Amino acid sequence: MQKIAVFAGSFDPFTVGHLDIVARASSLFDELYVLLAVNASKKNLFDEAARAEMARKAVENIPNVKVDCFDGLTVDFAKRVGAKYLVRGIRGAADVEYEQTVAWNNKVLCPEIETVFLSSAQEHLAVSSSVVRELLKAGIAKDEEGHKLLAKYVPEAVVPMVVEKCR
């Protein structure tokens, strides 16, 4: 029986921290879905198609990873694809508390699905999509030096897409 997992998020934009979690999780599971979940409470900078394309570009060299979009509960998507695991990345104490609450609620909704927490690599502890969006608003993408800095936050394959959006 294949071990299938789902790593869900808004990925607005997809970061080096996300890629690190995906790469590590892909070695633990036979198949890993990167799921762009729709979150009505979030105002996204990038539309769904752009976020999906960024994720696909970032993970294109990881053969057992698929990118998909879903408007609904993550556990419903997991059941649809036969996943028994949800992967969640955590950077610090605040993430642990939030993610544990999400995991408990997912367990109530779907007891057969387990949540697996992966700690962020130390070099990515300060990286988040929110930070990237703030840097973009501050104009980091305006010149070549900024593009190099941006590559510390988003995968190299994603930099051109992020820069284009900010033009």
VEXPA-210017 format. One record per atom (N, C-alpha, C): atom name; x, z, y. Coordinates in steps of 0.001 Angstrom, whole numbers. Last residue first. Layout:
% VEXPA-210017
CA, X, Z, Y
...
END
This chain:
% VEXPA-210017
N, 6126, -11643, 43922
CA, 6399, -12632, 44982
C, 5172, -12873, 45808
N, 5516, -10088, 41788
CA, 5745, -9409, 43066
C, 6065, -10372, 44201
N, 5407, -11747, 39617
CA, 4178, -11084, 40051
C, 4315, -10515, 41466
N, 8124, -12349, 39324
CA, 7171, -13391, 39731
C, 5875, -12783, 40265
N, 9116, -9901, 38403
CA, 9570, -10434, 39686
C, 8571, -11468, 40205
N, 7870, -9790, 35926
CA, 7589, -8756, 36904
C, 7967, -9250, 38305
N, 9015, -11977, 34670
CA, 7561, -11924, 34807
C, 7171, -10910, 35888
N, 11780, -11360, 34631
CA, 11277, -12521, 35390
C, 9762, -12494, 35631
N, 11733, -8892, 32972
CA, 12125, -8905, 34380
C, 11581, -10122, 35137
N, 11305, -9225, 30278
CA, 10137, -8946, 31119
C, 10464, -9056, 32609
N, 13701, -9463, 29021
CA, 12748, -10567, 28874
C, 11546, -10430, 29798
N, 14836, -6929, 29560
CA, 15372, -8139, 30200
C, 14373, -9294, 30156
N, 12366, -4331, 29949
CA, 13230, -5168, 29117
C, 13638, -6451, 29854
N, 12624, -2136, 32810
CA, 11829, -3033, 31966
C, 12775, -3904, 31147
N, 14659, -529, 33864
CA, 13320, 21, 33654
C, 12442, -841, 32756
N, 16887, -1899, 34336
CA, 17082, -560, 33773
C, 15742, 67, 33400
N, 16034, -4144, 35615
CA, 16367, -4290, 34191
C, 16707, -2949, 33546
N, 15954, -3326, 38253
CA, 14692, -3414, 37521
C, 14934, -3496, 36017
N, 18593, -3747, 38979
CA, 18080, -2379, 38863
C, 16799, -2346, 38034
N, 18573, -6528, 39019
CA, 19483, -5827, 38101
C, 19029, -4378, 37902
N, 16742, -6957, 41042
CA, 16422, -7448, 39699
C, 17296, -6747, 38662
N, 18138, -5937, 43225
CA, 16939, -5246, 42762
C, 16551, -5670, 41364
N, 20037, -7964, 43432
CA, 20481, -6591, 43155
C, 19307, -5757, 42629
N, 18391, -10153, 44117
CA, 19113, -10140, 42841
C, 19589, -8735, 42461
N, 15301, -8954, 45685
CA, 16586, -9651, 45649
C, 17270, -9461, 44293
N, 12758, -7741, 45357
CA, 12940, -8755, 46410
C, 14264, -9509, 46357
N, 11940, -5692, 43722
CA, 12036, -7031, 43125
C, 12398, -8122, 44132
N, 11611, -3356, 45197
CA, 12799, -3500, 44352
C, 13003, -4926, 43843
N, 9510, -2606, 46940
CA, 10251, -3845, 47168
C, 11484, -4060, 46315
N, 7769, -579, 46522
CA, 8824, -317, 47509
C, 9728, -1536, 47721
N, 6270, -1571, 44457
CA, 5616, -1426, 45766
C, 6646, -1219, 46872
N, 8222, -1257, 42465
CA, 7771, -2597, 42847
C, 7094, -2574, 44218
N, 8354, 1505, 42296
CA, 9538, 749, 42701
C, 9169, -657, 43153
N, 5749, 1981, 41351
CA, 6175, 2515, 42657
C, 7404, 1780, 43179
N, 5906, 724, 38835
CA, 4941, 233, 39844
C, 5317, 728, 41239
N, 7860, 2358, 37631
CA, 8120, 934, 37862
C, 7171, 381, 38923
N, 6456, 4782, 37493
CA, 7685, 4694, 38283
C, 7984, 3234, 38612
N, 4416, 3999, 35719
CA, 4093, 4466, 37079
C, 5299, 4375, 37995
N, 5781, 3486, 33382
CA, 5143, 2370, 34075
C, 4811, 2747, 35510
N, 8875, 5312, 33365
CA, 7443, 5199, 33084
C, 6909, 3984, 33823
N, 11770, 7102, 32737
CA, 11172, 5769, 32834
C, 9693, 5840, 32482
N, 13070, 9422, 32256
CA, 12506, 9255, 33600
C, 11823, 7908, 33793
N, 13952, 9114, 29605
CA, 13065, 10222, 29955
C, 12387, 10041, 31315
N, 15745, 7318, 28584
CA, 14461, 6796, 29064
C, 13491, 7884, 29518
N, 17940, 8589, 27576
CA, 18160, 7670, 28695
C, 16870, 7093, 29273
N, 16832, 9988, 25394
CA, 17229, 10702, 26610
C, 17386, 9767, 27807
N, 13933, 8521, 23984
CA, 15388, 8623, 24025
C, 15772, 9220, 25374
N, 10996, 10411, 23382
CA, 11712, 9409, 24153
C, 13210, 9616, 24017
N, 9814, 11215, 20167
CA, 10379, 11645, 21439
C, 11128, 10497, 22087
N, 6867, 10333, 18667
CA, 8286, 10005, 18762
C, 8770, 10424, 20146
N, 4325, 11460, 16556
CA, 4944, 11562, 17875
C, 6422, 11207, 17777
N, 1615, 10164, 14903
CA, 3051, 10399, 14774
C, 3641, 10380, 16179
N, -1495, 11019, 13619
CA, -731, 10669, 14809
C, 711, 11087, 14597
N, -3460, 9629, 10978
CA, -2490, 10612, 11457
C, -1823, 10103, 12727
N, -6745, 9174, 9856
CA, -5640, 8618, 10637
C, -4775, 9750, 11196
N, -8899, 10385, 8682
CA, -7901, 9771, 7796
C, -6706, 9171, 8533
N, -10684, 11276, 10679
CA, -9797, 12233, 9995
C, -8701, 11607, 9130
N, -11658, 10243, 13493
CA, -11216, 9517, 12297
C, -10199, 10360, 11535
N, -12514, 12072, 15384
CA, -13204, 10783, 15264
C, -12881, 10060, 13960
N, -10691, 14129, 15027
CA, -12123, 14415, 14891
C, -12886, 13114, 14639
N, -8350, 12754, 15610
CA, -8527, 13325, 14265
C, -9993, 13664, 14005
N, -8688, 12196, 18295
CA, -8651, 11082, 17352
C, -8874, 11567, 15931
N, -8497, 14842, 19259
CA, -9757, 14105, 19394
C, -9802, 12908, 18450
N, -5809, 15359, 18641
CA, -6874, 16186, 18062
C, -8222, 15466, 18132
N, -4537, 13396, 20223
CA, -4409, 13369, 18763
C, -5515, 14183, 18086
N, -5174, 14278, 22806
CA, -5635, 12963, 22350
C, -5612, 12899, 20826
N, -3799, 16729, 22737
CA, -5256, 16704, 22943
C, -5843, 15385, 22469
N, -1205, 15788, 22474
CA, -1769, 16620, 21415
C, -3300, 16659, 21523
N, -831, 14460, 24885
CA, -882, 13675, 23646
C, -1453, 14486, 22482
N, -799, 16658, 26714
CA, -1790, 15582, 26821
C, -1949, 14852, 25479
N, 1424, 18140, 25724
CA, 100, 18746, 25867
C, -1001, 17678, 25898
N, 3472, 16207, 25867
CA, 3123, 16856, 24597
C, 1710, 17416, 24670
N, 3658, 15563, 28574
CA, 3204, 14547, 27624
C, 2745, 15187, 26321
N, 4696, 17988, 29529
CA, 3379, 17535, 29997
C, 2801, 16476, 29053
N, 7240, 18060, 28262
CA, 6200, 19042, 27936
C, 4808, 18591, 28357
N, 8183, 14576, 27731
CA, 8408, 15972, 28097
C, 7202, 16826, 27768
N, 7712, 12136, 26516
CA, 8911, 12303, 27336
C, 9203, 13762, 27630
N, 6519, 10555, 23571
CA, 6461, 11715, 24474
C, 7796, 11856, 25201
N, 4455, 8084, 22108
CA, 5744, 8465, 22659
C, 5571, 9649, 23600
N, 2692, 7699, 19130
CA, 2646, 8121, 20536
C, 4038, 8536, 20961
N, 990, 5849, 16726
CA, 2294, 6245, 17255
C, 2125, 6582, 18724
N, -1180, 6442, 14115
CA, -1091, 6137, 15532
C, 257, 6662, 16010
N, -1939, 5234, 10853
CA, -1082, 6006, 11749
C, -1221, 5502, 13188
N, -3252, 3541, 9279
CA, -3468, 4958, 8975
C, -2669, 5862, 9903
N, -4876, 424, 9732
CA, -3802, 1356, 10102
C, -4203, 2787, 9774
N, -6631, -1685, 9350
CA, -6177, -927, 8188
C, -5034, 33, 8473
N, -7757, -2863, 11510
CA, -6544, -3496, 10977
C, -5969, -2739, 9780
N, -9990, -1212, 11955
CA, -10186, -2653, 11798
C, -8968, -3331, 11160
N, -8848, 1279, 12402
CA, -9652, 1067, 11186
C, -9795, -429, 10901
N, -7658, 710, 14903
CA, -6834, 1101, 13757
C, -7586, 867, 12446
N, -9923, 285, 16495
CA, -8989, -813, 16253
C, -8155, -515, 15013
N, -10922, 2896, 16371
CA, -11739, 1782, 15863
C, -10872, 556, 15588
N, -8902, 4331, 17616
CA, -9157, 4578, 16187
C, -10030, 3480, 15582
N, -9158, 3411, 20242
CA, -7972, 3058, 19467
C, -8206, 3267, 17980
N, -12292, 2159, 21335
CA, -11485, 3292, 20883
C, -10316, 2818, 20023
N, -12061, -744, 23467
CA, -12783, 222, 22645
C, -11844, 1351, 22257
N, -10805, -3631, 23563
CA, -11643, -2872, 24488
C, -12523, -1952, 23654
N, -7567, -4726, 22918
CA, -8820, -4204, 22372
C, -9533, -3381, 23426
N, -4943, -6944, 21935
CA, -5725, -6283, 22990
C, -7041, -5818, 22379
N, -1679, -6970, 20374
CA, -3108, -7289, 20420
C, -3743, -6531, 21575
N, 1283, -7902, 18764
CA, 666, -7436, 20009
C, -784, -7888, 20009
N, 3225, -6771, 16006
CA, 2219, -7686, 16551
C, 1657, -7067, 17817
N, 6209, -6518, 14183
CA, 5409, -6033, 15314
C, 4487, -7141, 15808
N, 8127, -7266, 12390
CA, 6935, -6606, 11853
C, 6031, -6034, 12951
N, 10322, -8465, 13847
CA, 9401, -9257, 13018
C, 8124, -8573, 12549
N, 11321, -8487, 16941
CA, 11038, -7444, 15946
C, 9945, -8007, 15030
N, 11599, -10249, 18976
CA, 12658, -10225, 17966
C, 12479, -9124, 16926
N, 9464, -9801, 20740
CA, 9489, -11035, 19954
C, 10565, -11050, 18862
N, 8950, -7746, 22462
CA, 9060, -7421, 21032
C, 9258, -8646, 20141
N, 8825, -8878, 25042
CA, 9706, -7732, 24790
C, 9951, -7502, 23301
N, 6844, -10840, 24792
CA, 8231, -11224, 25106
C, 9205, -10103, 24725
N, 4609, -9165, 24343
CA, 5033, -10148, 23329
C, 6481, -10574, 23548
N, 4506, -7736, 26755
CA, 4729, -7026, 25492
C, 5225, -7987, 24416
N, 3980, -9865, 28536
CA, 5176, -9038, 28692
C, 5508, -8325, 27381
N, 1500, -10737, 27525
CA, 2644, -11639, 27495
C, 3955, -10864, 27647
N, -69, -8476, 28090
CA, 100, -8917, 26705
C, 1325, -9824, 26575
N, 64, -8475, 30873
CA, 580, -7327, 30135
C, 834, -7699, 28672
N, -1212, -10921, 31412
CA, 191, -10722, 31811
C, 814, -9561, 31035
N, -3802, -10393, 30415
CA, -3010, -11508, 29877
C, -1530, -11341, 30205
N, -4642, -8202, 32025
CA, -4482, -8059, 30577
C, -3600, -9158, 29983
N, -2718, -8037, 35108
CA, -3937, -8255, 34331
C, -3607, -8222, 32834
N, -940, -5380, 36685
CA, -910, -6644, 35960
C, -2198, -6810, 35162
N, -1809, -2998, 37762
CA, -1121, -3942, 38627
C, -1143, -5333, 38006
N, -4928, -1377, 37071
CA, -3701, -2022, 36625
C, -3131, -2950, 37689
N, -6282, 1578, 37391
CA, -6234, 337, 38169
C, -4898, -315, 37852
N, -7996, 3376, 34878
CA, -6728, 2940, 35461
C, -6910, 1649, 36240
N, -10388, 3832, 33680
CA, -10014, 4747, 34756
C, -8705, 4348, 35436
N, -10625, 2035, 31596
CA, -11417, 1784, 32804
C, -11015, 2688, 33971
N, -8326, 738, 29702
CA, -8620, 2061, 30231
C, -9311, 1867, 31573
N, -7759, -1021, 26808
CA, -8414, -1084, 28108
C, -8764, 341, 28521
N, -4616, -1290, 25240
CA, -5942, -690, 25284
C, -6489, -786, 26704
N, -2724, -3189, 23566
CA, -3044, -3038, 24979
C, -4484, -2567, 25043
N, -835, -2169, 20928
CA, -2212, -2406, 21356
C, -2358, -2151, 22846
N, 1253, -3243, 18660
CA, 1315, -2778, 20039
C, -35, -3170, 20619
N, 1302, -2449, 15300
CA, 551, -3134, 16348
C, 832, -2460, 17683
N, 3471, -2818, 12655
CA, 3174, -2037, 13849
C, 2455, -2919, 14853
N, 4131, -2484, 9231
CA, 3520, -3293, 10281
C, 3171, -2368, 11443
N, 5567, -604, 7863
CA, 5630, -1995, 7417
C, 5123, -2942, 8500
N, 7439, 1843, 9755
CA, 6199, 1286, 9226
C, 6401, -160, 8809
N, 9877, 2545, 10785
CA, 9166, 3543, 9984
C, 7952, 2979, 9248
N, 10771, 591, 12407
CA, 11588, 883, 11231
C, 10906, 1891, 10295
N, 8976, 644, 14458
CA, 8942, -519, 13560
C, 9784, -298, 12310
N, 9716, 2885, 15894
CA, 8520, 2960, 15042
C, 8481, 1800, 14046
N, 11949, 1839, 17270
CA, 12113, 2940, 16327
C, 10926, 3045, 15374
N, 10734, -186, 18799
CA, 11848, -498, 17892
C, 12023, 595, 16843
N, 8813, 1303, 20256
CA, 8403, 228, 19339
C, 9508, -59, 18329
N, 10476, 2975, 21785
CA, 9513, 3564, 20833
C, 9095, 2522, 19806
N, 11823, 980, 23265
CA, 12566, 1902, 22413
C, 11644, 2536, 21362
N, 9709, -157, 24693
CA, 10445, -967, 23720
C, 11238, -82, 22761
N, 8998, 1984, 26354
CA, 8039, 1472, 25373
C, 8778, 703, 24280
N, 11386, 2098, 27834
CA, 10954, 3247, 27042
C, 9947, 2839, 25979
N, 11362, -277, 29169
CA, 12405, -87, 28149
C, 12090, 1130, 27279
N, 7811, -1170, 29487
CA, 9103, -637, 29923
C, 10127, -590, 28793
N, 5235, -3170, 30691
CA, 5938, -2759, 29488
C, 7356, -2360, 29894
N, 3725, -1970, 33820
CA, 4196, -2970, 32854
C, 4857, -2327, 31638
N, 1597, -1156, 31677
CA, 1427, -1800, 32995
C, 2538, -1415, 33960
N, 540, -223, 29144
CA, 1742, -1034, 29278
C, 1736, -1853, 30569
N, -1507, 1244, 28072
CA, -1874, 216, 29050
C, -694, -716, 29322
N, -1413, 1641, 24458
CA, -1159, 2042, 25836
C, -1627, 960, 26784
N, -614, 2371, 21038
CA, -1536, 1919, 22089
C, -1118, 2432, 23459
N, 499, 1457, 18144
CA, 1078, 2085, 19333
C, 283, 1545, 20515
N, -384, 1866, 14808
CA, -789, 1311, 16102
C, -127, 2146, 17192
N, 705, 960, 11474
CA, 563, 1876, 12601
C, 164, 1113, 13851
N, 690, 894, 7954
CA, 381, 184, 9198
C, 123, 1207, 10294
N, 2184, 562, 5008
CA, 2040, 1561, 6069
C, 1891, 805, 7385
N, 609, -906, 2149
CA, 1392, -1017, 3370
C, 1117, 122, 4335
N, 842, 0, -1185
CA, 0, 0, 0
C, 886, 0, 1247
END
